[in-house]
Structure formats: C-alpha cells, structure tokens
C-alpha cells in the first residue's frame, strides 16, 4: 500500500491525531534546531545577529502559548485536505517519479509565495490587522515566533494546499513536503540571524533579513522567503544594502 492510499484510509480521528503530532513535532524541532544552529554560527563568527536587543520578559512563553493554538489549527485542519480526498473533490497521483515530485514541490513553493503575500497583505489592512498584532508583538523575532499567530491568521495561512489540490493531482509526498519546507523557511525568516551579511536584501539568501525588516518596519516586505512578490507589488523595504 502506498502512502497516499494509507492516508486516505485513515479515519477522521486518526487524521487529526497525525496532524497534531506532525505539526507539533515540526514546531519543536524547528525551534530547538534553529536556536542551536544560530548559537553555533555566532560562536564560530559566521553571520551575525540582526537585532541584539533583549527579548521582552514574557515573550517566549507568549510565543509558545500562541504557537500551541496554531498547532491545534494546523493539526486538526489536516482533516480538510483528507476530506477533499475522501469526497472525491481532489485526487492523488497514483505513482510519481522523483522528477515529477521535485517539479510539484517547486510549483507549490512558488504558489506558497503568492498565497502568503496575499494573505499577509490582507492581515495588514485595517479590517484584519487586529488578528496579526499577536505576531508583531515579537519585534525581536525568535525561532519560536514562527507559529506565534492568532487562530484567524493560522486559518488564513494554513489553507495553502487546498486550491492546488482541486486543480491538479499531486503526489502525496509533494503535498506532505509543503509543511516541512514551509516550517524550515519560516523558521529561517524568524531566526533573527543574517546568515549571509554580504548579499543584497533582494538576494535569495537574505530571507531572514527581509523578514526582520518587516518586523522592524511592518509597512512592506510581505513576502514569505523570496522577494519576487514584493518586487512585483512594489512593497519592498530595504536596509542599507550589501555589507
């Protein structure tokens, strides 16, 4: 039995439990792993911390509390794509080679950039900004800021794969890769660490700097990990340039 068939044959309770365990594990590994990695880089003089101000006294506790709520939303929400498959609204590709899976993952990551920019920009409108304020309380970001959302924001950002699923039959592994890669990229963005200080703000490797600038100056840099949506929509926030 392939992984896609196994997933579809689970019952609703099993799907939600799997989602909770998966997203909870991803969050903990991302937080601990990125914290340890940036400490190691700093110890060896590689890269630099972006904002050296101390954290607010209750920041980590607040971030973890809000992130617990987001894990609940994302984890229990796993039942939605499962429901699409059970109802026949979407289908999984019965077999896919490595090349197809790689192309599907690339397409989903590009869609994630578009989806995130749209929803993030909406969260900065007068009508919705009250749901985004929780996240921006972390002026100095940490890897634990990654899922520090209001539940409404978690709902908006967590439906990334639903539209793609109804227009194309993806491999199970392509869809499963999205939360893993998204968590890794999002943790990098909130790491408060400039891994490549000499590259420009729009460079592929400057994602953490771009998102740091968004938390410092929220009116811009609404993209996820790439700069193309902000370039197209003219919403870039720039620092002093290459170092």
C-alpha positions as CSV (number, residue, x, y, z in Angstrom):
1,X,0.0,0.0,0.0
2,X,1.4,3.4,-1.0
3,X,1.5,6.3,1.4
4,X,-1.4,8.2,-0.3
5,X,-3.7,5.2,-0.1
6,X,-2.8,4.6,3.6
7,X,-3.6,8.3,4.4
8,X,-7.0,8.2,2.7
9,X,-7.9,5.0,4.5
10,X,-7.3,6.6,8.0
11,X,-10.4,7.7,9.9
12,X,-11.1,11.3,10.9
13,X,-9.7,10.9,14.4
14,X,-6.5,9.3,13.2
15,X,-6.0,12.0,10.6
16,X,-6.4,14.8,13.3
17,X,-4.1,12.9,15.7
18,X,-1.5,12.5,12.9
19,X,-1.8,16.2,12.1
20,X,-1.3,17.3,15.7
21,X,1.7,15.1,16.2
22,X,3.3,16.1,12.8
23,X,2.9,19.9,13.3
24,X,3.8,19.8,17.0
25,X,7.0,17.8,16.2
26,X,7.9,20.2,13.3
27,X,7.5,23.2,15.5
28,X,9.6,21.8,18.4
29,X,12.3,20.6,16.1
30,X,12.3,23.9,14.2
31,X,12.6,25.9,17.3
32,X,15.2,23.9,19.1
33,X,17.2,23.2,15.9
34,X,17.4,26.8,14.6
35,X,18.2,28.1,18.1
36,X,21.1,25.7,18.4
37,X,22.2,26.3,14.8
38,X,22.4,30.1,15.2
39,X,24.2,29.8,18.5
40,X,26.8,27.6,16.8
41,X,27.2,30.1,13.9
42,X,27.6,33.0,16.3
43,X,30.2,31.1,18.3
44,X,32.2,30.5,15.2
45,X,31.8,34.1,13.9
46,X,29.7,33.1,10.9
47,X,27.0,35.6,10.1
48,X,25.5,38.0,12.6
49,X,22.6,38.5,14.9
50,X,20.2,41.0,13.3
51,X,18.7,42.6,16.5
52,X,20.7,42.4,19.7
53,X,18.1,43.9,22.0
54,X,16.9,41.6,24.8
55,X,13.6,39.8,24.5
56,X,10.6,41.0,26.4
57,X,10.3,39.2,29.8
58,X,7.3,37.1,28.8
59,X,8.0,36.8,25.0
60,X,9.0,33.1,24.8
61,X,6.1,32.0,27.0
62,X,3.6,34.0,24.9
63,X,5.1,32.8,21.6
64,X,4.8,29.2,22.7
65,X,1.3,29.6,24.0
66,X,0.1,31.2,20.7
67,X,2.0,28.5,18.8
68,X,0.2,25.8,20.7
69,X,-3.0,27.3,19.3
70,X,-1.6,27.4,15.8
71,X,-0.5,23.7,16.1
72,X,-4.1,22.9,17.0
73,X,-5.4,24.8,14.0
74,X,-2.9,23.3,11.6
75,X,-3.1,19.8,13.1
76,X,-6.9,19.5,13.3
77,X,-7.1,21.2,10.0
78,X,-5.4,18.2,8.3
79,X,-8.9,16.8,8.2
80,X,-9.8,19.3,5.4
81,X,-7.4,18.0,2.7
82,X,-8.2,14.5,3.8
83,X,-11.9,15.3,3.4
84,X,-11.3,16.6,-0.1
85,X,-9.8,13.3,-1.0
86,X,-12.5,11.2,0.7
87,X,-15.2,13.2,-1.0
88,X,-13.6,12.9,-4.4
89,X,-13.0,16.7,-4.7
90,X,-9.3,16.0,-5.2
91,X,-7.2,13.0,-6.1
92,X,-3.6,11.9,-5.5
93,X,-1.4,10.9,-8.4
94,X,-1.2,7.0,-8.2
95,X,2.5,7.0,-9.0
96,X,5.1,9.7,-9.4
97,X,8.8,9.7,-10.1
98,X,11.4,11.9,-8.4
99,X,11.4,14.4,-11.2
100,X,7.6,14.9,-11.1
101,X,7.7,15.2,-7.3
102,X,10.5,17.8,-7.5
103,X,8.6,19.9,-10.0
104,X,5.4,19.7,-8.0
105,X,7.2,20.8,-4.8
106,X,8.7,23.7,-6.7
107,X,5.3,24.7,-8.1
108,X,3.8,24.5,-4.6
109,X,6.6,26.6,-3.1
110,X,6.0,29.3,-5.7
111,X,2.3,29.2,-5.0
112,X,3.1,29.5,-1.3
113,X,4.9,32.8,-2.0
114,X,1.8,34.2,-3.8
115,X,-0.7,32.8,-1.3
116,X,1.4,34.1,1.6
117,X,1.8,37.6,0.2
118,X,-1.9,38.0,-0.5
119,X,-2.9,36.8,3.0
120,X,-0.1,38.6,4.7
121,X,-1.0,41.9,2.9
122,X,-4.7,41.4,3.9
123,X,-3.6,40.9,7.5
124,X,-2.1,44.4,7.4
125,X,-5.4,46.0,6.3
126,X,-7.5,48.0,8.8
127,X,-10.1,45.3,8.8
128,X,-7.8,42.4,9.7
129,X,-4.7,43.8,11.4
130,X,-6.2,43.1,14.8
131,X,-5.6,39.4,14.0
132,X,-2.0,40.0,13.1
133,X,-1.0,42.1,16.1
134,X,-0.2,39.0,18.2
135,X,2.5,38.0,15.7
136,X,4.0,41.5,15.6
137,X,4.4,41.7,19.3
138,X,7.6,39.8,18.7
139,X,9.6,42.9,17.5
140,X,12.8,40.9,18.1
141,X,11.9,37.6,16.5
142,X,13.0,34.1,17.6
143,X,12.6,30.7,16.0
144,X,9.6,30.2,18.4
145,X,7.9,33.2,16.7
146,X,7.3,31.0,13.6
147,X,3.8,29.8,14.6
148,X,3.0,32.7,17.0
149,X,-0.3,33.6,15.4
150,X,-3.9,34.4,16.3
151,X,-6.1,31.5,15.2
152,X,-7.7,33.5,12.4
153,X,-4.2,34.1,11.0
154,X,-3.4,30.4,11.3
155,X,-6.6,29.6,9.4
156,X,-5.7,32.1,6.6
157,X,-2.2,30.9,6.2
158,X,-2.9,27.2,6.7
159,X,-5.0,26.5,3.7
160,X,-2.1,26.7,1.2
161,X,-2.6,23.3,-0.5
162,X,-6.4,23.3,-0.9
163,X,-6.7,25.2,-4.2
164,X,-3.7,23.4,-5.8
165,X,-5.3,20.0,-4.8
166,X,-8.5,20.7,-6.8
167,X,-6.7,21.8,-10.0
168,X,-4.0,19.1,-10.1
169,X,-3.5,15.5,-8.9
170,X,-0.4,15.8,-6.8
171,X,1.8,13.1,-5.3
172,X,1.2,12.5,-1.6
173,X,4.8,13.2,-1.0
174,X,4.7,16.6,-2.8
175,X,1.8,17.7,-0.6
176,X,3.4,16.3,2.6
177,X,6.6,18.2,1.8
178,X,4.9,21.6,1.9
179,X,4.5,21.9,5.8
180,X,8.0,20.6,6.3
181,X,9.7,23.0,3.9
182,X,7.4,25.9,4.9
183,X,8.4,25.4,8.6
184,X,12.1,25.3,7.7
185,X,11.8,28.5,5.6
186,X,9.6,30.3,8.1
187,X,12.0,29.4,11.0
188,X,14.9,30.8,8.9
189,X,12.8,34.0,8.4
190,X,12.2,34.4,12.2
191,X,15.7,33.3,13.3
192,X,16.9,36.9,13.9
193,X,20.1,35.9,12.2
194,X,21.7,37.2,9.0
195,X,23.4,34.1,7.5
196,X,24.9,35.9,4.5
197,X,25.5,39.5,5.5
198,X,27.3,40.4,2.3
199,X,24.4,39.7,-0.1
200,X,21.8,42.3,-1.1
201,X,18.3,42.5,0.5
202,X,16.7,41.0,-2.5
203,X,19.0,38.0,-2.8
204,X,17.6,34.5,-2.4
205,X,19.8,34.0,0.7
206,X,18.6,37.2,2.5
207,X,15.2,35.9,3.6
208,X,15.9,36.3,7.3
209,X,17.0,39.9,6.8
210,X,13.9,40.7,4.7
211,X,11.6,39.4,7.3
212,X,13.5,41.1,10.1
213,X,13.0,44.4,8.3
214,X,9.2,43.6,8.1
215,X,9.0,43.2,11.9
216,X,11.0,46.4,12.3
217,X,9.1,48.3,9.7
218,X,5.8,46.5,9.0
219,X,4.6,48.5,6.0
220,X,6.3,46.3,3.5
221,X,8.2,43.0,2.8
222,X,5.0,40.9,2.9
223,X,6.6,38.0,1.1
224,X,7.4,34.6,2.6
225,X,11.0,33.7,1.7
226,X,11.5,35.1,-1.8
227,X,11.5,38.7,-2.9
228,X,9.6,38.5,-6.2
229,X,6.1,39.3,-4.9
230,X,7.3,42.4,-3.1
231,X,9.2,43.5,-6.2
232,X,6.1,43.0,-8.4
233,X,3.8,44.7,-6.0
234,X,6.4,47.4,-5.0
235,X,6.2,46.6,-1.3
236,X,9.9,46.1,-0.6
237,X,11.5,47.5,2.5
238,X,15.3,48.0,2.1
239,X,18.1,48.3,4.6
240,X,21.4,49.9,3.9
241,X,22.2,47.3,1.2
242,X,25.1,44.8,0.9
243,X,27.6,44.6,3.8
